[in-house]
Amino acid sequence: MKKFLGFALILVLSIALAACGSEKDKSGSDTEKESKKIVVGASNVPHAEILEEAKPLLKEKGIELEIETFQDYVLPNKALNDKELDANYFQHIPYLEGQIKENGYDFVNASGIHIEPIALYSQKYKNIDKLPEGATVIMSSSVADHGRALSLLEKNGLITLKEGIDKTTATTKDIVENKKNLKFDADYEAALLPKIYESGEGDAVLINSNYAIDAGLNPLEDSIAIEDSESPYVNVIAVNKGDENKEAIKALVEVLHSKEIQDFILKEYKGAVVPADK
């Protein structure tokens, strides 16, 4: 009888322990399911700042956001292609399309988030109309930025581009009229342009707003000409094809389009960065 009772007690304890273990496994599985982490590559300003603002909103959805910052326009796409990132947030649509074509990346645009108007700056002239005959205009070596830079100059009456061309892919070869015989110097990386401006090189410098803001410039106040909000150069969340359907990526896009984040962009950058709805 004692042996039977001892055996029964062991059996009951074994069942209880097994149940606890099963419940623990189930709980651990649920916790793992609820806790998601995504790594997003971004430029320091404004992309990383916007993502920092999005962190607590994503945490409420059970998603941990890790931000990896980059100083250039090449490495974030390489890291995404190598699956070191779940997404990146630093580039506009024409640049993304150019990188896909040039490098064979299998990326897609998960959604547009904001526009950073490119602007023209000058240490020597307070108005774009004051640029002299033969003035040197410095712009980035990134061909993807040339179309928007030239479009800005065309809109301000300094040049005319070929009729019927896709202006997002325009180059200096597409200029058919150059009223002031402007000279173009495109030998500098985009990140260096604020330093070029500060040193007073050239007569005017075209600078992307993310680099301008990072260098303490206010595109609205310090520039002599600025792109308007109708720019097609929307900065996007880029992911590897298929990942745009992942729950965490969808949540990231939803949060970045939320009123909280849009209000933050408008308040923080005062028009130098403009929210996009696509």
Secondary structure, 3 states (H helix, E strand, C coil): CHHHHHHHHHHHHHHHHHHHHHHHHHHHHHHHHHCEEEEEEEEHHHHHHHHHHHHHHHHCCCEEEEEEEECCCCHHHHHHHCCCCCEEEEEEHHHHHHHHHHHCCCEEEEEEEEECCCEEECCCCCCHHHCCCCCEEEEECCHHHHHHHHHHHHHCCCEEECCCCCHHHCCHHHEEEECCCCEEEEEECHHHHHHHHHCCCCCEEEECHHHHHHCCCCHHHHCCEECCCCCCCEEEEEEECCHHHCHHHHHHHHHHCCHHHHHHHHHHHCCCCEECCC
